[in-house]
């Protein structure tokens, strides 16, 4: 009996020793000579709320591997990431099978998977995964993928899900890039077809588009450039990004000391097939961006003109459906006038008209509450609707324009189109930068 107890104690001690070793290996890693694996076993407190980092390192005779990826406190978010990581590892090993072991023994292959985690808004993380692979071909291959985690909803969303119309947004945002970026074949591929906007991630102040051949390249746009193309629910959730960007821009402007005189050209009551087209042609000739406050009833008839406005970089504003005085109709009627117009613009161009100009400039506290943003009025009225005289329009602009002026014109009049070229030439000679209303502030 005593001998049995001794054996049991010994076995218990051995078992405990093995368990201690196993536990230690899980926490600190294993090292079998050829392979080292280090990985997180539990959620630790990091600076990113509810997110930890998992790391796996392997060193073999024929290859080296380092894999890093995020782990969320919500397990439902981890399944897709782990599936993605396994797929990338499998792809690497499949490629290894095509390379001779003799070549790899001289210079081992390598695989690195890293990620960049960006808090993209309240309850959101935007993630950029980058893989760097070498398999003896003489150069490294770099690729990237993006993911957006909606932590509050415990789900992943694609970047295309954020947009009213992803394809229209892709075309417009591509045109908003620098000329050098637009000429890149990689950029053209990134913004084409079903993959358009798929490799996009979000920073606090910017939206970043990624593309790569040998190495990762990025193209950035200010968040407010992308904001109007987002669906309403996402605009509301990303509102703080816009506020943060605005504050950052004001700080930069105040500290730079380099002030540029700015003027915003605005056009009401369109679109019109003849005069609006002529105005767009002049604006394009001088590379000037303007703001068009459109009537929904006319957008319904000429959607292609609104789409052209957006694709050429102009801002679209809401001027109601039928040009009613909003102070003289019911709350529901005001909402209908604005809502129908917003819907028409979204269908035509895949963008939401954020800015609102009440017809006749007529507004009150109730209307302002319904609009939800400060109404855009004007500081110079060209009276083009009254004079129908190109010279009279030009003379008013010349007499009254100052830094920060918002100039009111109407793109339904041919005489306004006739006056526009002289107006632009004069303002540019005076050193004014012609911008959209959004860019004025």
PLY file of the C-alpha trace (Angstrom):
ply
format ascii 1.0
element vertex 441
property float x
property float y
property float z
element edge 440
property int vertex1
property int vertex2
end_header
0.00 0.00 0.00
2.81 2.38 0.90
4.50 1.61 -2.44
1.29 2.47 -4.32
1.04 5.80 -2.52
4.64 6.55 -3.43
3.95 5.79 -7.11
0.81 7.95 -7.10
2.68 10.84 -5.50
5.45 10.49 -8.06
2.98 10.41 -10.96
1.19 13.42 -9.53
4.46 15.30 -9.29
5.38 14.43 -12.87
1.93 15.50 -14.09
2.17 18.80 -12.22
5.65 19.38 -13.65
4.41 18.74 -17.20
1.44 21.08 -16.71
3.74 23.82 -15.39
6.00 23.45 -18.41
3.00 23.54 -20.77
1.58 26.61 -19.09
4.94 28.33 -19.27
5.26 27.52 -22.96
1.81 28.92 -23.69
2.72 32.22 -22.08
6.36 32.62 -23.12
6.50 30.56 -26.31
8.22 27.45 -27.53
11.65 26.99 -28.98
12.40 23.72 -30.71
15.57 24.93 -32.34
14.02 25.47 -35.75
10.82 27.19 -34.71
9.85 29.86 -32.23
6.21 30.71 -31.59
5.09 33.54 -29.34
1.41 34.22 -28.86
-1.03 35.99 -26.55
-3.19 33.71 -24.42
-5.56 36.23 -22.88
-6.86 39.75 -23.41
-4.49 42.32 -21.93
-5.19 45.97 -21.24
-3.91 47.97 -24.22
-4.34 51.58 -25.28
-6.98 50.39 -27.78
-10.17 49.65 -25.91
-11.17 46.01 -26.31
-8.34 45.14 -28.72
-5.19 43.10 -28.11
-2.40 42.05 -30.48
-1.54 38.45 -31.30
1.96 37.59 -32.55
3.37 34.40 -34.02
7.03 34.05 -35.01
8.50 30.98 -36.72
12.12 30.39 -37.75
12.73 27.37 -39.97
15.65 26.31 -42.14
13.79 27.17 -45.33
11.71 30.13 -44.22
11.09 32.79 -41.58
7.62 33.94 -40.58
6.23 36.74 -38.41
2.49 37.20 -38.14
0.73 39.94 -36.16
-3.01 40.55 -36.04
-5.60 42.11 -33.73
-7.73 40.18 -31.28
-11.01 41.70 -30.13
-12.77 41.17 -26.83
-15.83 40.31 -28.93
-15.11 36.79 -30.19
-17.52 37.17 -33.10
-15.12 39.69 -34.64
-12.14 37.34 -34.42
-13.41 34.53 -36.64
-13.02 36.47 -39.89
-9.55 37.73 -39.00
-8.30 34.27 -38.09
-9.73 32.89 -41.32
-7.98 35.67 -43.25
-4.65 34.99 -41.50
-4.88 31.25 -42.19
-5.60 31.94 -45.85
-2.54 34.19 -46.13
-0.32 31.60 -44.45
-1.66 28.85 -46.71
-0.98 30.98 -49.77
2.61 31.47 -48.63
3.17 27.76 -48.04
1.62 26.90 -51.41
4.08 29.28 -53.07
6.94 27.67 -51.14
6.08 24.32 -52.69
6.90 25.74 -56.12
10.45 26.79 -55.13
13.39 24.41 -54.98
14.65 23.64 -51.49
18.21 24.17 -52.69
17.53 27.79 -53.53
15.73 28.42 -50.24
18.49 26.79 -48.18
20.88 29.45 -49.47
18.46 32.29 -48.85
15.37 31.36 -46.79
11.96 32.59 -47.83
10.17 35.02 -45.56
6.61 36.01 -44.78
5.52 38.95 -42.64
1.94 39.95 -41.90
1.51 43.22 -40.02
-1.40 45.56 -39.41
-2.18 49.18 -38.63
-5.11 49.85 -36.32
-6.89 53.20 -36.66
-9.72 54.31 -34.36
-12.02 55.47 -37.16
-14.85 56.93 -35.15
-16.99 56.15 -32.16
-17.15 52.35 -31.91
-15.13 51.83 -35.10
-11.69 50.54 -35.96
-10.25 50.66 -39.45
-7.51 48.10 -40.08
-4.85 47.96 -42.78
-3.20 44.55 -43.19
0.11 44.42 -45.07
1.90 41.26 -46.19
5.53 41.26 -47.28
6.63 38.03 -48.96
9.98 36.84 -50.30
10.24 33.41 -51.94
13.55 33.59 -53.76
12.33 35.52 -56.78
14.79 38.37 -56.24
12.26 40.87 -54.91
9.71 41.20 -52.16
6.01 41.18 -52.95
3.85 43.54 -50.92
0.07 43.42 -50.75
-2.54 45.02 -48.53
-6.11 44.48 -47.42
-8.45 46.56 -45.29
-11.19 45.80 -42.81
-13.60 47.99 -40.83
-14.82 46.73 -37.46
-18.11 48.00 -36.08
-17.40 47.04 -32.49
-20.72 48.34 -31.19
-22.64 46.13 -33.63
-20.13 43.25 -33.23
-19.68 42.89 -36.97
-17.40 43.65 -39.90
-18.46 45.97 -42.69
-16.96 46.56 -46.12
-15.94 50.03 -47.16
-18.42 49.89 -50.06
-21.26 49.52 -47.55
-20.55 53.04 -46.31
-21.47 54.76 -49.58
-24.75 55.85 -51.14
-23.51 54.72 -54.53
-20.00 53.19 -54.39
-19.37 53.35 -58.14
-20.34 57.01 -58.52
-18.40 57.86 -55.37
-15.34 56.05 -56.70
-15.35 58.06 -59.93
-15.80 61.37 -58.13
-13.18 60.65 -55.49
-10.68 59.51 -58.11
-11.13 62.88 -59.82
-10.48 64.60 -56.48
-6.99 63.09 -56.24
-3.91 64.93 -57.42
-3.08 64.86 -61.12
-0.05 62.66 -60.46
-2.14 60.15 -58.52
-4.85 60.09 -61.20
-2.31 59.22 -63.88
-1.15 56.11 -62.02
-2.35 52.83 -63.54
-2.54 51.37 -60.04
-4.93 54.12 -58.96
-7.10 53.57 -62.04
-7.35 49.87 -61.21
-8.15 50.58 -57.57
-11.09 52.81 -58.48
-12.53 50.54 -61.19
-15.23 47.89 -61.10
-16.45 45.96 -58.10
-13.16 46.41 -56.27
-13.55 50.20 -56.27
-13.10 51.58 -52.76
-12.42 48.08 -51.39
-8.89 48.94 -50.21
-9.85 52.00 -48.23
-9.21 52.69 -44.59
-10.16 55.59 -42.34
-8.04 57.85 -40.18
-9.32 60.59 -37.90
-8.92 63.34 -40.50
-8.39 61.43 -43.75
-9.67 58.61 -45.88
-6.77 56.63 -47.34
-6.80 54.54 -50.52
-4.11 51.88 -50.79
-2.61 50.30 -53.87
0.60 48.41 -54.43
2.89 46.61 -56.82
6.36 46.27 -55.32
5.67 48.43 -52.29
2.64 49.95 -50.63
1.47 53.31 -51.92
-1.29 55.46 -50.50
-3.48 58.33 -51.66
-5.19 60.50 -49.05
-8.26 62.69 -49.18
-9.55 64.90 -46.35
-12.45 63.21 -44.61
-14.82 66.05 -45.50
-14.26 65.34 -49.22
-15.62 61.83 -48.73
-18.30 62.70 -46.17
-21.11 63.73 -48.59
-20.89 60.38 -50.40
-21.62 58.38 -47.23
-25.03 57.03 -46.35
-26.91 59.08 -43.75
-26.37 56.59 -40.92
-22.60 56.68 -41.46
-22.49 60.47 -41.80
-24.11 60.68 -38.39
-21.68 58.20 -36.85
-18.63 59.88 -38.38
-19.73 63.43 -37.52
-16.99 63.77 -34.89
-14.35 63.09 -37.56
-15.55 66.15 -39.46
-15.46 68.29 -36.31
-11.94 67.11 -35.50
-10.77 67.80 -39.05
-12.26 71.29 -39.00
-10.53 72.10 -35.71
-7.22 70.77 -37.01
-7.49 72.89 -40.16
-8.28 76.01 -38.14
-5.25 75.39 -35.94
-2.98 74.91 -38.95
-4.34 78.04 -40.66
-3.88 80.13 -37.52
-0.30 79.00 -37.00
0.84 79.18 -40.63
0.38 82.93 -41.02
-0.13 82.42 -44.77
-3.56 83.79 -45.58
-5.10 83.26 -49.01
-8.04 85.37 -50.12
-11.01 83.17 -50.95
-14.32 83.63 -52.73
-17.12 81.11 -53.28
-19.13 81.15 -56.49
-22.64 79.77 -55.97
-25.41 79.04 -58.45
-29.11 78.58 -57.62
-32.24 77.12 -59.25
-30.64 74.70 -61.72
-29.84 72.53 -63.42
-30.65 73.76 -66.91
-29.46 71.83 -69.99
-28.19 74.90 -71.82
-26.99 77.48 -69.31
-25.76 75.02 -66.66
-23.79 73.14 -69.29
-22.22 76.41 -70.47
-21.32 77.34 -66.89
-19.77 73.93 -66.23
-17.68 74.31 -69.38
-16.31 77.68 -68.23
-15.57 76.38 -64.74
-13.72 73.42 -66.22
-11.72 75.68 -68.54
-10.39 77.68 -65.57
-10.22 74.71 -63.17
-12.61 76.43 -60.76
-14.87 74.61 -58.31
-18.26 76.08 -57.38
-21.35 75.22 -55.34
-24.67 74.49 -57.03
-27.84 74.81 -54.96
-30.19 72.67 -57.01
-33.96 72.32 -57.14
-35.09 68.72 -56.74
-37.80 69.10 -59.37
-35.14 69.99 -61.95
-32.69 67.34 -60.76
-35.44 64.83 -61.49
-35.46 65.95 -65.14
-31.71 66.44 -65.65
-29.88 64.00 -63.34
-26.94 63.66 -65.72
-26.03 67.32 -65.17
-25.89 66.85 -61.40
-23.74 63.77 -61.90
-21.40 65.84 -64.07
-21.20 68.55 -61.39
-20.11 65.98 -58.83
-17.67 64.18 -61.10
-15.97 67.51 -61.89
-15.50 68.31 -58.21
-18.28 70.79 -57.52
-20.31 70.90 -54.33
-24.04 70.22 -54.43
-26.40 72.05 -52.10
-30.10 71.60 -51.37
-32.38 74.41 -52.61
-35.64 72.48 -51.94
-37.86 70.71 -54.42
-40.06 73.56 -55.66
-38.55 76.82 -54.35
-41.17 77.44 -51.67
-40.70 79.94 -48.86
-39.93 77.53 -46.02
-41.10 79.98 -43.35
-44.64 79.84 -44.70
-45.26 76.10 -44.84
-45.68 73.36 -42.23
-42.87 71.43 -40.61
-43.80 68.31 -42.55
-43.86 70.27 -45.81
-40.36 71.65 -45.11
-39.06 68.14 -44.44
-40.66 66.92 -47.66
-39.16 69.74 -49.75
-35.67 69.01 -48.44
-35.99 65.22 -48.26
-37.26 64.75 -51.81
-34.44 66.91 -53.14
-31.79 65.04 -51.16
-33.14 61.75 -52.47
-33.10 62.99 -56.07
-29.49 64.17 -55.76
-28.42 60.89 -54.17
-30.01 58.92 -56.99
-28.49 61.17 -59.64
-24.94 61.47 -58.33
-24.45 59.23 -55.30
-23.85 62.21 -53.02
-25.91 63.88 -50.32
-26.42 67.67 -50.53
-25.10 68.65 -47.11
-25.33 72.43 -47.54
-28.79 74.02 -47.65
-29.83 77.39 -49.05
-33.46 78.27 -48.26
-35.28 79.87 -51.22
-35.25 83.68 -51.03
-32.88 83.33 -48.08
-36.02 83.04 -45.95
-35.49 81.13 -42.73
-36.32 81.17 -39.03
-35.46 79.21 -35.90
-37.86 76.40 -36.76
-36.53 76.02 -40.30
-32.95 76.10 -39.05
-33.71 73.28 -36.62
-35.15 71.16 -39.42
-32.19 71.87 -41.70
-29.79 70.81 -38.98
-26.85 72.80 -40.37
-26.30 76.57 -40.65
-28.11 77.75 -43.81
-25.87 79.09 -46.56
-26.91 82.58 -47.63
-24.76 85.08 -49.59
-22.86 88.33 -49.21
-22.94 89.53 -52.84
-26.14 89.31 -54.89
-25.30 89.83 -58.55
-29.01 90.46 -59.35
-28.47 88.37 -62.48
-32.10 87.25 -62.23
-33.15 90.89 -62.59
-30.71 92.54 -64.97
-30.04 89.67 -67.39
-27.02 91.75 -68.35
-23.49 90.25 -68.32
-21.80 93.63 -67.77
-24.10 94.52 -64.87
-23.30 91.17 -63.25
-19.57 91.76 -63.70
-19.75 95.30 -62.31
-21.48 94.17 -59.10
-18.88 91.45 -58.53
-16.06 93.93 -59.13
-17.58 96.52 -56.80
-18.67 94.34 -53.88
-16.40 91.31 -53.63
-14.17 91.00 -50.55
-12.22 88.20 -48.93
-14.67 85.52 -47.77
-17.47 86.64 -50.09
-20.19 84.21 -51.17
-21.39 85.33 -54.59
-24.97 84.53 -55.59
-25.79 83.74 -59.22
-28.35 81.56 -60.99
-27.36 78.90 -63.50
-30.74 78.94 -65.24
-29.90 82.18 -67.07
-27.86 82.34 -70.28
-26.67 85.85 -69.42
-25.11 84.51 -66.22
-23.19 81.95 -68.25
-22.10 84.74 -70.61
-20.78 86.83 -67.69
-18.96 84.04 -65.88
-15.67 83.98 -67.79
-15.02 87.70 -67.22
-15.97 87.32 -63.54
-13.51 84.45 -63.03
-10.67 86.17 -64.86
-11.15 89.34 -62.80
-11.26 87.52 -59.45
-8.19 85.44 -60.22
-6.23 88.53 -61.27
-7.15 90.08 -57.92
-5.53 87.11 -56.17
-8.67 85.32 -55.08
-8.82 81.55 -54.80
-12.23 80.39 -56.04
-13.54 77.62 -53.80
-16.70 75.78 -52.80
-18.72 76.97 -49.82
-17.42 74.04 -47.80
-13.83 75.07 -48.54
-14.50 78.69 -47.61
-14.77 77.92 -43.90
0 1
1 2
2 3
3 4
4 5
5 6
6 7
7 8
8 9
9 10
10 11
11 12
12 13
13 14
14 15
15 16
16 17
17 18
18 19
19 20
20 21
21 22
22 23
23 24
24 25
25 26
26 27
27 28
28 29
29 30
30 31
31 32
32 33
33 34
34 35
35 36
36 37
37 38
38 39
39 40
40 41
41 42
42 43
43 44
44 45
45 46
46 47
47 48
48 49
49 50
50 51
51 52
52 53
53 54
54 55
55 56
56 57
57 58
58 59
59 60
60 61
61 62
62 63
63 64
64 65
65 66
66 67
67 68
68 69
69 70
70 71
71 72
72 73
73 74
74 75
75 76
76 77
77 78
78 79
79 80
80 81
81 82
82 83
83 84
84 85
85 86
86 87
87 88
88 89
89 90
90 91
91 92
92 93
93 94
94 95
95 96
96 97
97 98
98 99
99 100
100 101
101 102
102 103
103 104
104 105
105 106
106 107
107 108
108 109
109 110
110 111
111 112
112 113
113 114
114 115
115 116
116 117
117 118
118 119
119 120
120 121
121 122
122 123
123 124
124 125
125 126
126 127
127 128
128 129
129 130
130 131
131 132
132 133
133 134
134 135
135 136
136 137
137 138
138 139
139 140
140 141
141 142
142 143
143 144
144 145
145 146
146 147
147 148
148 149
149 150
150 151
151 152
152 153
153 154
154 155
155 156
156 157
157 158
158 159
159 160
160 161
161 162
162 163
163 164
164 165
165 166
166 167
167 168
168 169
169 170
170 171
171 172
172 173
173 174
174 175
175 176
176 177
177 178
178 179
179 180
180 181
181 182
182 183
183 184
184 185
185 186
186 187
187 188
188 189
189 190
190 191
191 192
192 193
193 194
194 195
195 196
196 197
197 198
198 199
199 200
200 201
201 202
202 203
203 204
204 205
205 206
206 207
207 208
208 209
209 210
210 211
211 212
212 213
213 214
214 215
215 216
216 217
217 218
218 219
219 220
220 221
221 222
222 223
223 224
224 225
225 226
226 227
227 228
228 229
229 230
230 231
231 232
232 233
233 234
234 235
235 236
236 237
237 238
238 239
239 240
240 241
241 242
242 243
243 244
244 245
245 246
246 247
247 248
248 249
249 250
250 251
251 252
252 253
253 254
254 255
255 256
256 257
257 258
258 259
259 260
260 261
261 262
262 263
263 264
264 265
265 266
266 267
267 268
268 269
269 270
270 271
271 272
272 273
273 274
274 275
275 276
276 277
277 278
278 279
279 280
280 281
281 282
282 283
283 284
284 285
285 286
286 287
287 288
288 289
289 290
290 291
291 292
292 293
293 294
294 295
295 296
296 297
297 298
298 299
299 300
300 301
301 302
302 303
303 304
304 305
305 306
306 307
307 308
308 309
309 310
310 311
311 312
312 313
313 314
314 315
315 316
316 317
317 318
318 319
319 320
320 321
321 322
322 323
323 324
324 325
325 326
326 327
327 328
328 329
329 330
330 331
331 332
332 333
333 334
334 335
335 336
336 337
337 338
338 339
339 340
340 341
341 342
342 343
343 344
344 345
345 346
346 347
347 348
348 349
349 350
350 351
351 352
352 353
353 354
354 355
355 356
356 357
357 358
358 359
359 360
360 361
361 362
362 363
363 364
364 365
365 366
366 367
367 368
368 369
369 370
370 371
371 372
372 373
373 374
374 375
375 376
376 377
377 378
378 379
379 380
380 381
381 382
382 383
383 384
384 385
385 386
386 387
387 388
388 389
389 390
390 391
391 392
392 393
393 394
394 395
395 396
396 397
397 398
398 399
399 400
400 401
401 402
402 403
403 404
404 405
405 406
406 407
407 408
408 409
409 410
410 411
411 412
412 413
413 414
414 415
415 416
416 417
417 418
418 419
419 420
420 421
421 422
422 423
423 424
424 425
425 426
426 427
427 428
428 429
429 430
430 431
431 432
432 433
433 434
434 435
435 436
436 437
437 438
438 439
439 440
